[in-house]
Amino acid sequence: MHAFSSVEMKRHSSIAPFPSLAVELIELIASHLQGDGLLDLRLVCRDLQKKTFHHFARRFFSSVKTDLSEESLGRIDALAQNQALRPYVHGLAFMLQNEVGRGLVWTRHPWGPLSAPLEIGAIRRLRDNLVNNFTNCRSFFVFCRYPEGHPDMKRVTISDAVAVFFALVVDAQLPVTSFHLIYANKYSRTLIMDMRRLPKLLYRQPEFKTVWSNLQKLSLEQYLTLDNFGFLLELVLSAPNLHTLLLNLGSHDLASEFMHELAETAAFSHLQELALFRTSVRVLDLKKLLEGLRGSLTALTFYHVSLSRDENWMSVFTDLSRNFGSLQSISLYYLWATAPTKELLSFPEIHKTPGLCDPDQRFQVFYSENLKSPTVLGVEYSGSKMPQVLSLLTNN
């Protein structure tokens, strides 16, 4: 019979009641622990392992990452064999690391794109796992955090990973619900995808249109060029059932043209959240785009958005205050107007709205960095007084 020391006996008696707590209480405690703390808690005993499994799996396995290396794909393959953990996987992220695709043999067409990536065993297994094992994984992310440059075609890059993603989902006919193409550094400066590496006219394939019609959330953070303009535009236009759209395109004339094409062509009958970051747009196009969202829009974000020449924001705010009864949340930061002069829009009157600090309201303002004369350059608001807040914006 094992003889416990006095210290061991004291420790054992102090934790004995803890594993007997209800699962809900254990999960509440686990939710306040950092990652290492949660892992330590799970090492105490089997009862705590069982009672924290849901929280543990949701925290650590809701999204898996790959750089298309043999090693990372092998880890995903192993996870796919775990029947308890694999239902928790809801997202797959393609991350830019050094030596993307290492350990695998890639072949490429003379004109640029990878040829037959699904014939590579590890990629084929990833495809099959998405179909058969990760049946809840329908959200996909592509992250590129620093410029790819234009490396020679012997190297595999994150732009090749974009092509692999589309090959996977189109071949498997996965009902993708969320896609986030994020070519931006930590300062939100947009980067450029290497379009040589993507299949031409992908968006014209009937199989692609079928897959993309399921899309509900789309984020595109990409510096617009003449090369990627049509591709990015079609990613938006081919998703008629979007609920959320985020665009970060770069503040230049090409972004204004993109927004013009979107306003003229898009029909978003279900769109609830629209966010524009570091983008240029004409007032006429912005108002036309918003007009089509009058019955559905609940959340609106403008961040570092610039208007075209000789335009201001007042008519936009006026339309929002009168015609958007479903709007529940706005976030406005660093808006550039060009009339009467090019300058940042400020909101000196915003504090005059009564009752913004009520419990059912969320109100926050953001000031300039000028300590001598602080100016309100940003506003966040959600609550029942949205028309009054928007009306005040028109008086600035």
Contacts in CASP RR format, 6 or more apart in sequence:
PFRMAT RR
TARGET T0000
AUTHOR 0000-0000-0000
METHOD contacts of the structure
MODEL  1
MHAFSSVEMKRHSSIAPFPSLAVELIELIASHLQGDGLLDLRLVCRDLQK
KTFHHFARRFFSSVKTDLSEESLGRIDALAQNQALRPYVHGLAFMLQNEV
GRGLVWTRHPWGPLSAPLEIGAIRRLRDNLVNNFTNCRSFFVFCRYPEGH
PDMKRVTISDAVAVFFALVVDAQLPVTSFHLIYANKYSRTLIMDMRRLPK
LLYRQPEFKTVWSNLQKLSLEQYLTLDNFGFLLELVLSAPNLHTLLLNLG
SHDLASEFMHELAETAAFSHLQELALFRTSVRVLDLKKLLEGLRGSLTAL
TFYHVSLSRDENWMSVFTDLSRNFGSLQSISLYYLWATAPTKELLSFPEI
HKTPGLCDPDQRFQVFYSENLKSPTVLGVEYSGSKMPQVLSLLTNN
4 12 0 8 1.000
15 44 0 8 1.000
15 45 0 8 1.000
18 44 0 8 1.000
18 48 0 8 1.000
19 26 0 8 1.000
19 44 0 8 1.000
19 45 0 8 1.000
19 47 0 8 1.000
19 48 0 8 1.000
19 51 0 8 1.000
20 47 0 8 1.000
21 51 0 8 1.000
23 51 0 8 1.000
26 48 0 8 1.000
26 51 0 8 1.000
26 52 0 8 1.000
27 51 0 8 1.000
27 52 0 8 1.000
27 54 0 8 1.000
27 55 0 8 1.000
29 41 0 8 1.000
30 38 0 8 1.000
30 41 0 8 1.000
30 52 0 8 1.000
30 55 0 8 1.000
30 56 0 8 1.000
31 55 0 8 1.000
33 41 0 8 1.000
35 59 0 8 1.000
38 52 0 8 1.000
38 55 0 8 1.000
38 56 0 8 1.000
38 59 0 8 1.000
41 48 0 8 1.000
41 52 0 8 1.000
42 48 0 8 1.000
42 49 0 8 1.000
42 52 0 8 1.000
42 56 0 8 1.000
53 84 0 8 1.000
57 84 0 8 1.000
57 85 0 8 1.000
57 88 0 8 1.000
58 88 0 8 1.000
61 79 0 8 1.000
61 85 0 8 1.000
61 88 0 8 1.000
61 89 0 8 1.000
62 88 0 8 1.000
62 89 0 8 1.000
62 90 0 8 1.000
62 91 0 8 1.000
63 89 0 8 1.000
63 90 0 8 1.000
63 91 0 8 1.000
63 92 0 8 1.000
63 93 0 8 1.000
63 139 0 8 1.000
63 141 0 8 1.000
64 75 0 8 1.000
64 76 0 8 1.000
64 79 0 8 1.000
64 89 0 8 1.000
64 91 0 8 1.000
64 92 0 8 1.000
64 93 0 8 1.000
64 137 0 8 1.000
65 72 0 8 1.000
65 92 0 8 1.000
65 93 0 8 1.000
65 94 0 8 1.000
65 95 0 8 1.000
66 72 0 8 1.000
66 73 0 8 1.000
66 76 0 8 1.000
66 92 0 8 1.000
66 93 0 8 1.000
66 94 0 8 1.000
66 95 0 8 1.000
66 126 0 8 1.000
67 94 0 8 1.000
67 95 0 8 1.000
67 96 0 8 1.000
67 97 0 8 1.000
67 99 0 8 1.000
67 100 0 8 1.000
67 101 0 8 1.000
67 102 0 8 1.000
67 161 0 8 1.000
68 94 0 8 1.000
68 100 0 8 1.000
68 101 0 8 1.000
68 104 0 8 1.000
68 123 0 8 1.000
68 156 0 8 1.000
68 160 0 8 1.000
68 161 0 8 1.000
68 164 0 8 1.000
69 97 0 8 1.000
69 99 0 8 1.000
69 100 0 8 1.000
69 101 0 8 1.000
69 102 0 8 1.000
69 103 0 8 1.000
69 104 0 8 1.000
70 101 0 8 1.000
70 102 0 8 1.000
70 103 0 8 1.000
70 104 0 8 1.000
70 122 0 8 1.000
71 102 0 8 1.000
71 103 0 8 1.000
73 104 0 8 1.000
73 122 0 8 1.000
73 123 0 8 1.000
73 125 0 8 1.000
73 126 0 8 1.000
74 122 0 8 1.000
76 126 0 8 1.000
76 129 0 8 1.000
77 122 0 8 1.000
77 125 0 8 1.000
77 126 0 8 1.000
77 129 0 8 1.000
79 85 0 8 1.000
79 86 0 8 1.000
79 89 0 8 1.000
80 86 0 8 1.000
80 129 0 8 1.000
80 133 0 8 1.000
80 134 0 8 1.000
81 133 0 8 1.000
86 133 0 8 1.000
86 134 0 8 1.000
87 135 0 8 1.000
87 136 0 8 1.000
88 136 0 8 1.000
89 134 0 8 1.000
89 136 0 8 1.000
89 137 0 8 1.000
90 136 0 8 1.000
90 137 0 8 1.000
90 138 0 8 1.000
90 139 0 8 1.000
91 137 0 8 1.000
91 138 0 8 1.000
91 139 0 8 1.000
91 140 0 8 1.000
91 141 0 8 1.000
92 130 0 8 1.000
92 134 0 8 1.000
92 137 0 8 1.000
92 139 0 8 1.000
92 140 0 8 1.000
92 141 0 8 1.000
93 140 0 8 1.000
93 141 0 8 1.000
93 142 0 8 1.000
93 143 0 8 1.000
94 140 0 8 1.000
94 141 0 8 1.000
94 142 0 8 1.000
94 143 0 8 1.000
94 158 0 8 1.000
94 161 0 8 1.000
94 162 0 8 1.000
94 164 0 8 1.000
94 165 0 8 1.000
95 143 0 8 1.000
95 158 0 8 1.000
96 143 0 8 1.000
96 144 0 8 1.000
96 145 0 8 1.000
96 146 0 8 1.000
96 148 0 8 1.000
96 157 0 8 1.000
96 158 0 8 1.000
96 161 0 8 1.000
100 155 0 8 1.000
100 156 0 8 1.000
100 157 0 8 1.000
100 158 0 8 1.000
100 160 0 8 1.000
100 161 0 8 1.000
101 156 0 8 1.000
104 120 0 8 1.000
104 122 0 8 1.000
104 123 0 8 1.000
105 120 0 8 1.000
106 114 0 8 1.000
106 117 0 8 1.000
106 120 0 8 1.000
106 156 0 8 1.000
106 160 0 8 1.000
107 114 0 8 1.000
107 115 0 8 1.000
107 116 0 8 1.000
108 114 0 8 1.000
108 115 0 8 1.000
108 153 0 8 1.000
109 115 0 8 1.000
111 196 0 8 1.000
112 153 0 8 1.000
112 196 0 8 1.000
112 197 0 8 1.000
113 160 0 8 1.000
113 163 0 8 1.000
113 196 0 8 1.000
113 197 0 8 1.000
113 198 0 8 1.000
113 199 0 8 1.000
113 200 0 8 1.000
114 156 0 8 1.000
114 160 0 8 1.000
114 163 0 8 1.000
114 164 0 8 1.000
114 197 0 8 1.000
117 123 0 8 1.000
117 163 0 8 1.000
117 164 0 8 1.000
117 167 0 8 1.000
118 124 0 8 1.000
118 127 0 8 1.000
118 167 0 8 1.000
118 168 0 8 1.000
118 171 0 8 1.000
123 164 0 8 1.000
123 168 0 8 1.000
126 168 0 8 1.000
127 168 0 8 1.000
127 171 0 8 1.000
127 172 0 8 1.000
130 137 0 8 1.000
130 168 0 8 1.000
130 169 0 8 1.000
130 172 0 8 1.000
130 174 0 8 1.000
131 172 0 8 1.000
131 174 0 8 1.000
138 174 0 8 1.000
138 175 0 8 1.000
138 176 0 8 1.000
138 177 0 8 1.000
138 178 0 8 1.000
139 176 0 8 1.000
139 177 0 8 1.000
139 178 0 8 1.000
139 179 0 8 1.000
139 180 0 8 1.000
139 217 0 8 1.000
140 165 0 8 1.000
140 169 0 8 1.000
140 176 0 8 1.000
140 178 0 8 1.000
140 179 0 8 1.000
140 180 0 8 1.000
141 179 0 8 1.000
141 180 0 8 1.000
141 182 0 8 1.000
142 158 0 8 1.000
142 161 0 8 1.000
142 162 0 8 1.000
142 165 0 8 1.000
142 180 0 8 1.000
142 181 0 8 1.000
142 182 0 8 1.000
142 183 0 8 1.000
143 158 0 8 1.000
143 182 0 8 1.000
144 158 0 8 1.000
144 159 0 8 1.000
144 182 0 8 1.000
144 183 0 8 1.000
144 184 0 8 1.000
144 191 0 8 1.000
144 193 0 8 1.000
145 184 0 8 1.000
145 185 0 8 1.000
145 186 0 8 1.000
146 185 0 8 1.000
146 191 0 8 1.000
147 191 0 8 1.000
147 192 0 8 1.000
148 157 0 8 1.000
148 158 0 8 1.000
148 159 0 8 1.000
148 191 0 8 1.000
148 192 0 8 1.000
148 193 0 8 1.000
148 194 0 8 1.000
149 194 0 8 1.000
150 194 0 8 1.000
151 157 0 8 1.000
153 196 0 8 1.000
157 194 0 8 1.000
157 197 0 8 1.000
159 193 0 8 1.000
159 194 0 8 1.000
159 195 0 8 1.000
159 196 0 8 1.000
159 197 0 8 1.000
159 198 0 8 1.000
160 197 0 8 1.000
162 181 0 8 1.000
162 193 0 8 1.000
162 197 0 8 1.000
162 198 0 8 1.000
163 197 0 8 1.000
163 198 0 8 1.000
163 199 0 8 1.000
166 198 0 8 1.000
166 199 0 8 1.000
166 202 0 8 1.000
166 208 0 8 1.000
167 199 0 8 1.000
168 174 0 8 1.000
169 176 0 8 1.000
169 211 0 8 1.000
170 202 0 8 1.000
170 205 0 8 1.000
170 207 0 8 1.000
170 208 0 8 1.000
170 211 0 8 1.000
171 207 0 8 1.000
173 207 0 8 1.000
173 210 0 8 1.000
173 211 0 8 1.000
174 211 0 8 1.000
175 211 0 8 1.000
175 214 0 8 1.000
176 211 0 8 1.000
176 212 0 8 1.000
176 214 0 8 1.000
176 215 0 8 1.000
177 214 0 8 1.000
177 215 0 8 1.000
177 216 0 8 1.000
177 217 0 8 1.000
178 215 0 8 1.000
178 216 0 8 1.000
178 217 0 8 1.000
178 218 0 8 1.000
179 215 0 8 1.000
179 217 0 8 1.000
179 218 0 8 1.000
179 219 0 8 1.000
179 235 0 8 1.000
180 217 0 8 1.000
180 218 0 8 1.000
180 219 0 8 1.000
181 193 0 8 1.000
181 219 0 8 1.000
181 220 0 8 1.000
181 221 0 8 1.000
181 222 0 8 1.000
181 235 0 8 1.000
182 219 0 8 1.000
182 221 0 8 1.000
183 190 0 8 1.000
183 191 0 8 1.000
183 192 0 8 1.000
183 193 0 8 1.000
183 221 0 8 1.000
183 222 0 8 1.000
183 223 0 8 1.000
184 190 0 8 1.000
184 191 0 8 1.000
184 221 0 8 1.000
184 248 0 8 1.000
185 191 0 8 1.000
188 221 0 8 1.000
188 248 0 8 1.000
188 277 0 8 1.000
188 278 0 8 1.000
190 221 0 8 1.000
190 222 0 8 1.000
190 223 0 8 1.000
190 248 0 8 1.000
190 249 0 8 1.000
190 250 0 8 1.000
190 278 0 8 1.000
191 222 0 8 1.000
191 223 0 8 1.000
192 222 0 8 1.000
192 223 0 8 1.000
192 225 0 8 1.000
192 228 0 8 1.000
193 222 0 8 1.000
193 228 0 8 1.000
195 225 0 8 1.000
195 227 0 8 1.000
195 228 0 8 1.000
195 231 0 8 1.000
198 231 0 8 1.000
202 208 0 8 1.000
202 231 0 8 1.000
203 209 0 8 1.000
203 212 0 8 1.000
203 231 0 8 1.000
203 234 0 8 1.000
203 235 0 8 1.000
203 238 0 8 1.000
208 238 0 8 1.000
209 238 0 8 1.000
212 235 0 8 1.000
212 238 0 8 1.000
212 239 0 8 1.000
213 238 0 8 1.000
213 239 0 8 1.000
213 240 0 8 1.000
213 241 0 8 1.000
214 241 0 8 1.000
215 239 0 8 1.000
215 241 0 8 1.000
215 242 0 8 1.000
216 241 0 8 1.000
216 242 0 8 1.000
216 243 0 8 1.000
216 244 0 8 1.000
217 242 0 8 1.000
217 243 0 8 1.000
217 244 0 8 1.000
218 235 0 8 1.000
218 236 0 8 1.000
218 239 0 8 1.000
218 242 0 8 1.000
218 244 0 8 1.000
218 245 0 8 1.000
218 246 0 8 1.000
219 244 0 8 1.000
219 245 0 8 1.000
219 246 0 8 1.000
219 247 0 8 1.000
219 248 0 8 1.000
220 232 0 8 1.000
220 235 0 8 1.000
220 236 0 8 1.000
220 246 0 8 1.000
220 247 0 8 1.000
220 248 0 8 1.000
220 249 0 8 1.000
221 246 0 8 1.000
221 247 0 8 1.000
221 248 0 8 1.000
221 277 0 8 1.000
222 228 0 8 1.000
222 232 0 8 1.000
222 248 0 8 1.000
222 249 0 8 1.000
223 249 0 8 1.000
223 250 0 8 1.000
224 232 0 8 1.000
224 249 0 8 1.000
224 250 0 8 1.000
224 252 0 8 1.000
224 254 0 8 1.000
224 255 0 8 1.000
224 258 0 8 1.000
225 254 0 8 1.000
226 254 0 8 1.000
229 254 0 8 1.000
229 257 0 8 1.000
229 258 0 8 1.000
232 249 0 8 1.000
232 258 0 8 1.000
233 258 0 8 1.000
233 261 0 8 1.000
233 262 0 8 1.000
236 242 0 8 1.000
236 245 0 8 1.000
236 247 0 8 1.000
236 262 0 8 1.000
236 266 0 8 1.000
237 262 0 8 1.000
237 265 0 8 1.000
237 266 0 8 1.000
240 267 0 8 1.000
240 268 0 8 1.000
240 269 0 8 1.000
241 270 0 8 1.000
242 268 0 8 1.000
242 270 0 8 1.000
242 271 0 8 1.000
243 270 0 8 1.000
243 271 0 8 1.000
243 272 0 8 1.000
243 273 0 8 1.000
244 271 0 8 1.000
244 272 0 8 1.000
244 273 0 8 1.000
244 275 0 8 1.000
245 268 0 8 1.000
245 271 0 8 1.000
245 273 0 8 1.000
245 274 0 8 1.000
245 275 0 8 1.000
246 275 0 8 1.000
246 276 0 8 1.000
246 277 0 8 1.000
246 301 0 8 1.000
247 275 0 8 1.000
247 276 0 8 1.000
247 277 0 8 1.000
247 279 0 8 1.000
248 276 0 8 1.000
248 277 0 8 1.000
248 278 0 8 1.000
248 279 0 8 1.000
249 255 0 8 1.000
249 258 0 8 1.000
249 259 0 8 1.000
249 278 0 8 1.000
249 279 0 8 1.000
249 280 0 8 1.000
250 278 0 8 1.000
250 279 0 8 1.000
250 280 0 8 1.000
251 278 0 8 1.000
251 279 0 8 1.000
251 280 0 8 1.000
251 304 0 8 1.000
251 305 0 8 1.000
251 306 0 8 1.000
251 336 0 8 1.000
252 280 0 8 1.000
253 280 0 8 1.000
255 279 0 8 1.000
255 280 0 8 1.000
255 281 0 8 1.000
256 280 0 8 1.000
256 281 0 8 1.000
256 282 0 8 1.000
256 285 0 8 1.000
256 308 0 8 1.000
259 279 0 8 1.000
259 280 0 8 1.000
259 281 0 8 1.000
259 282 0 8 1.000
259 285 0 8 1.000
259 286 0 8 1.000
259 289 0 8 1.000
260 282 0 8 1.000
260 285 0 8 1.000
262 285 0 8 1.000
262 289 0 8 1.000
263 285 0 8 1.000
263 286 0 8 1.000
263 288 0 8 1.000
263 289 0 8 1.000
264 285 0 8 1.000
264 288 0 8 1.000
266 289 0 8 1.000
267 292 0 8 1.000
268 292 0 8 1.000
268 293 0 8 1.000
268 296 0 8 1.000
269 296 0 8 1.000
270 296 0 8 1.000
271 293 0 8 1.000
271 296 0 8 1.000
271 297 0 8 1.000
272 296 0 8 1.000
272 297 0 8 1.000
272 298 0 8 1.000
272 299 0 8 1.000
273 297 0 8 1.000
273 298 0 8 1.000
273 299 0 8 1.000
273 300 0 8 1.000
273 301 0 8 1.000
274 289 0 8 1.000
274 290 0 8 1.000
274 293 0 8 1.000
274 297 0 8 1.000
274 299 0 8 1.000
274 300 0 8 1.000
274 301 0 8 1.000
275 299 0 8 1.000
275 300 0 8 1.000
275 301 0 8 1.000
275 302 0 8 1.000
275 303 0 8 1.000
275 331 0 8 1.000
276 301 0 8 1.000
276 302 0 8 1.000
276 303 0 8 1.000
276 305 0 8 1.000
277 301 0 8 1.000
277 303 0 8 1.000
277 304 0 8 1.000
277 305 0 8 1.000
278 303 0 8 1.000
278 304 0 8 1.000
278 305 0 8 1.000
279 304 0 8 1.000
279 305 0 8 1.000
279 306 0 8 1.000
280 305 0 8 1.000
280 306 0 8 1.000
280 307 0 8 1.000
280 308 0 8 1.000
281 305 0 8 1.000
281 306 0 8 1.000
281 307 0 8 1.000
281 308 0 8 1.000
282 307 0 8 1.000
282 308 0 8 1.000
282 311 0 8 1.000
283 307 0 8 1.000
283 308 0 8 1.000
283 311 0 8 1.000
283 312 0 8 1.000
283 313 0 8 1.000
283 315 0 8 1.000
283 316 0 8 1.000
286 316 0 8 1.000
287 315 0 8 1.000
287 316 0 8 1.000
287 319 0 8 1.000
290 297 0 8 1.000
290 316 0 8 1.000
290 319 0 8 1.000
290 320 0 8 1.000
290 324 0 8 1.000
291 319 0 8 1.000
291 323 0 8 1.000
293 324 0 8 1.000
294 323 0 8 1.000
294 324 0 8 1.000
294 326 0 8 1.000
295 324 0 8 1.000
295 325 0 8 1.000
295 326 0 8 1.000
296 326 0 8 1.000
297 324 0 8 1.000
297 326 0 8 1.000
297 327 0 8 1.000
298 326 0 8 1.000
298 327 0 8 1.000
298 328 0 8 1.000
298 329 0 8 1.000
299 327 0 8 1.000
299 328 0 8 1.000
299 329 0 8 1.000
299 330 0 8 1.000
299 331 0 8 1.000
300 320 0 8 1.000
300 327 0 8 1.000
300 329 0 8 1.000
300 330 0 8 1.000
300 331 0 8 1.000
301 330 0 8 1.000
301 331 0 8 1.000
301 332 0 8 1.000
302 331 0 8 1.000
302 332 0 8 1.000
302 333 0 8 1.000
302 335 0 8 1.000
303 331 0 8 1.000
303 333 0 8 1.000
303 334 0 8 1.000
304 333 0 8 1.000
304 334 0 8 1.000
304 335 0 8 1.000
304 336 0 8 1.000
305 334 0 8 1.000
305 335 0 8 1.000
305 336 0 8 1.000
306 336 0 8 1.000
306 338 0 8 1.000
307 313 0 8 1.000
307 335 0 8 1.000
307 336 0 8 1.000
307 337 0 8 1.000
307 338 0 8 1.000
307 339 0 8 1.000
308 338 0 8 1.000
309 338 0 8 1.000
310 338 0 8 1.000
310 339 0 8 1.000
311 337 0 8 1.000
311 338 0 8 1.000
311 339 0 8 1.000
312 337 0 8 1.000
312 338 0 8 1.000
312 339 0 8 1.000
312 340 0 8 1.000
312 345 0 8 1.000
313 335 0 8 1.000
313 337 0 8 1.000
313 345 0 8 1.000
313 393 0 8 1.000
314 394 0 8 1.000
317 390 0 8 1.000
317 391 0 8 1.000
317 393 0 8 1.000
317 394 0 8 1.000
318 394 0 8 1.000
320 327 0 8 1.000
320 330 0 8 1.000
320 390 0 8 1.000
321 386 0 8 1.000
321 387 0 8 1.000
321 390 0 8 1.000
321 391 0 8 1.000
321 393 0 8 1.000
321 394 0 8 1.000
322 387 0 8 1.000
325 386 0 8 1.000
325 387 0 8 1.000
327 386 0 8 1.000
328 382 0 8 1.000
328 383 0 8 1.000
328 386 0 8 1.000
329 362 0 8 1.000
329 380 0 8 1.000
329 381 0 8 1.000
329 382 0 8 1.000
329 383 0 8 1.000
330 379 0 8 1.000
330 380 0 8 1.000
330 381 0 8 1.000
330 382 0 8 1.000
330 386 0 8 1.000
330 389 0 8 1.000
330 390 0 8 1.000
331 379 0 8 1.000
331 380 0 8 1.000
332 347 0 8 1.000
332 378 0 8 1.000
332 379 0 8 1.000
332 380 0 8 1.000
332 393 0 8 1.000
333 366 0 8 1.000
333 377 0 8 1.000
333 378 0 8 1.000
333 379 0 8 1.000
334 344 0 8 1.000
334 377 0 8 1.000
334 378 0 8 1.000
335 344 0 8 1.000
335 345 0 8 1.000
336 342 0 8 1.000
336 343 0 8 1.000
336 344 0 8 1.000
336 345 0 8 1.000
337 343 0 8 1.000
337 344 0 8 1.000
337 345 0 8 1.000
344 368 0 8 1.000
344 377 0 8 1.000
345 377 0 8 1.000
345 396 0 8 1.000
346 368 0 8 1.000
346 375 0 8 1.000
346 376 0 8 1.000
346 377 0 8 1.000
346 396 0 8 1.000
347 365 0 8 1.000
347 376 0 8 1.000
347 377 0 8 1.000
347 378 0 8 1.000
347 379 0 8 1.000
347 392 0 8 1.000
347 393 0 8 1.000
347 396 0 8 1.000
348 375 0 8 1.000
348 376 0 8 1.000
348 396 0 8 1.000
349 392 0 8 1.000
349 395 0 8 1.000
349 396 0 8 1.000
350 365 0 8 1.000
350 376 0 8 1.000
350 379 0 8 1.000
350 389 0 8 1.000
350 392 0 8 1.000
350 393 0 8 1.000
350 396 0 8 1.000
351 365 0 8 1.000
352 392 0 8 1.000
353 385 0 8 1.000
353 388 0 8 1.000
353 389 0 8 1.000
353 392 0 8 1.000
355 361 0 8 1.000
355 385 0 8 1.000
356 363 0 8 1.000
356 381 0 8 1.000
356 385 0 8 1.000
356 389 0 8 1.000
357 363 0 8 1.000
360 383 0 8 1.000
360 384 0 8 1.000
361 381 0 8 1.000
361 382 0 8 1.000
361 383 0 8 1.000
361 384 0 8 1.000
361 385 0 8 1.000
362 380 0 8 1.000
362 381 0 8 1.000
362 382 0 8 1.000
362 383 0 8 1.000
363 380 0 8 1.000
363 381 0 8 1.000
364 379 0 8 1.000
364 380 0 8 1.000
364 381 0 8 1.000
365 376 0 8 1.000
365 378 0 8 1.000
365 379 0 8 1.000
365 380 0 8 1.000
366 376 0 8 1.000
366 377 0 8 1.000
366 378 0 8 1.000
366 379 0 8 1.000
366 380 0 8 1.000
367 374 0 8 1.000
367 375 0 8 1.000
367 376 0 8 1.000
367 377 0 8 1.000
368 374 0 8 1.000
368 375 0 8 1.000
368 376 0 8 1.000
368 377 0 8 1.000
379 389 0 8 1.000
379 393 0 8 1.000
381 389 0 8 1.000
END
